[in-house]
């Protein structure tokens, strides 16, 4: 009986490890972004989220199709804090109210989200190139 329980436990742990690794690799896929396209967004930072597994810029962009309408919010995915730090970013690199220009790969489904390529503030780039998450 003890061997059966031990074998079942080992099998369960092995399956959990396999499923966990599959989920982790799926999470890090950049397939949802169109790496062949770049868009440029000029707007105001609503929030800069410095957190794992990815940092985010919540960017308010004027709605050019509807002048005077509320700005459109975009979620810009970035690398993790360690990766961004290696490229010169800090938790204080952006704050709410900063005007920035973001170049990014848009989501394939056309919704308001993208993967960062570069960010400029006051005409100066923040960090170095290769700020986008590894693909």
FIDODREN-625947 format. One record per residue (C-alpha): residue in three letters; residue number from 1; x, y, z. Coordinates in steps of 0.2 Angstrom, whole numbers, plus 5000, padded with zeros to 4 digits. Example, Ala and Ser with C-alpha at 12.3 -4.5 7.8 and 13.67 -1.06 7.14 Angstrom:
NODE:residuo:num:u:v:w
NODE:ala:1:5062:4978:5039
NODE:ser:2:5068:4995:5036
***
This chain:
NODE:residuo:num:u:v:w
NODE:unk:1:5000:5000:5000
NODE:unk:2:5014:5012:5005
NODE:unk:3:5022:5009:4987
NODE:unk:4:5006:5013:4979
NODE:unk:5:5004:5029:4988
NODE:unk:6:5022:5034:4985
NODE:unk:7:5021:5030:4966
NODE:unk:8:5005:5040:4965
NODE:unk:9:5012:5055:4974
NODE:unk:10:5028:5055:4962
NODE:unk:11:5016:5054:4947
NODE:unk:12:5006:5068:4953
NODE:unk:13:5021:5079:4957
NODE:unk:14:5028:5075:4940
NODE:unk:15:5012:5080:4931
NODE:unk:16:5011:5096:4941
NODE:unk:17:5029:5100:4936
NODE:unk:18:5025:5097:4918
NODE:unk:19:5009:5107:4918
NODE:unk:20:5018:5121:4928
NODE:unk:21:5032:5122:4915
NODE:unk:22:5020:5122:4901
NODE:unk:23:5010:5137:4909
NODE:unk:24:5026:5146:4912
NODE:unk:25:5032:5145:4894
NODE:unk:26:5015:5150:4888
NODE:unk:27:5015:5165:4899
NODE:unk:28:5032:5171:4891
NODE:unk:29:5026:5170:4873
NODE:unk:30:5025:5186:4864
NODE:unk:31:5014:5179:4850
NODE:unk:32:5000:5191:4855
NODE:unk:33:5010:5205:4849
NODE:unk:34:5013:5210:4830
NODE:unk:35:5032:5211:4830
NODE:unk:36:5032:5216:4812
NODE:unk:37:5023:5232:4816
NODE:unk:38:5027:5247:4827
NODE:unk:39:5016:5261:4833
NODE:unk:40:5020:5277:4841
NODE:unk:41:5009:5283:4855
NODE:unk:42:5011:5300:4863
NODE:unk:43:5002:5302:4879
NODE:unk:44:5002:5305:4898
NODE:unk:45:5007:5292:4910
NODE:unk:46:4992:5286:4921
NODE:unk:47:5003:5274:4931
NODE:unk:48:5020:5265:4930
NODE:unk:49:5019:5248:4938
NODE:unk:50:5036:5242:4943
NODE:unk:51:5032:5223:4947
NODE:unk:52:5035:5205:4942
NODE:unk:53:5033:5196:4931
NODE:unk:54:5032:5212:4920
NODE:unk:55:5032:5231:4922
NODE:unk:56:5018:5241:4914
NODE:unk:57:5015:5258:4908
NODE:unk:58:4996:5263:4909
NODE:unk:59:4996:5277:4895
NODE:unk:60:4982:5289:4892
NODE:unk:61:4982:5294:4873
NODE:unk:62:4971:5307:4866
NODE:unk:63:4957:5300:4855
NODE:unk:64:4961:5307:4838
NODE:unk:65:4945:5300:4830
NODE:unk:66:4935:5310:4843
NODE:unk:67:4942:5327:4848
NODE:unk:68:4937:5332:4865
NODE:unk:69:4933:5314:4870
NODE:unk:70:4941:5306:4885
NODE:unk:71:4958:5299:4882
NODE:unk:72:4960:5281:4877
NODE:unk:73:4970:5270:4890
NODE:unk:74:4983:5259:4883
NODE:unk:75:4992:5245:4893
NODE:unk:76:5011:5244:4888
NODE:unk:77:5019:5228:4893
NODE:unk:78:5038:5229:4897
NODE:unk:79:5052:5217:4904
NODE:unk:80:5053:5213:4922
NODE:unk:81:5061:5224:4935
NODE:unk:82:5078:5216:4934
NODE:unk:83:5078:5216:4915
NODE:unk:84:5073:5235:4915
NODE:unk:85:5086:5239:4928
NODE:unk:86:5100:5231:4917
NODE:unk:87:5094:5244:4904
NODE:unk:88:5095:5259:4915
NODE:unk:89:5077:5260:4921
NODE:unk:90:5072:5263:4939
NODE:unk:91:5055:5263:4948
NODE:unk:92:5056:5282:4947
NODE:unk:93:5059:5283:4929
NODE:unk:94:5041:5287:4926
NODE:unk:95:5027:5295:4936
NODE:unk:96:5009:5299:4934
NODE:unk:97:5007:5315:4923
NODE:unk:98:5023:5312:4913
NODE:unk:99:5021:5316:4895
NODE:unk:100:5030:5302:4885
NODE:unk:101:5032:5295:4867
NODE:unk:102:5031:5276:4867
NODE:unk:103:5036:5265:4852
NODE:unk:104:5028:5248:4853
NODE:unk:105:5023:5232:4845
NODE:unk:106:5003:5232:4845
NODE:unk:107:4992:5218:4850
NODE:unk:108:4987:5207:4835
NODE:unk:109:4969:5208:4840
NODE:unk:110:4968:5227:4839
NODE:unk:111:4964:5231:4857
NODE:unk:112:4973:5245:4866
NODE:unk:113:4989:5236:4872
NODE:unk:114:5006:5234:4866
NODE:unk:115:5024:5228:4870
NODE:unk:116:5037:5242:4872
NODE:unk:117:5051:5245:4860
NODE:unk:118:5057:5262:4867
NODE:unk:119:5051:5276:4878
NODE:unk:120:5056:5294:4877
NODE:unk:121:5052:5308:4889
NODE:unk:122:5056:5326:4886
NODE:unk:123:5064:5321:4869
NODE:unk:124:5076:5309:4878
NODE:unk:125:5076:5290:4878
NODE:unk:126:5073:5281:4894
NODE:unk:127:5085:5267:4896
NODE:unk:128:5094:5258:4882
NODE:unk:129:5088:5249:4867
NODE:unk:130:5081:5231:4869
NODE:unk:131:5069:5236:4883
NODE:unk:132:5056:5224:4876
NODE:unk:133:5053:5207:4885
NODE:unk:134:5063:5193:4877
NODE:unk:135:5053:5184:4864
***
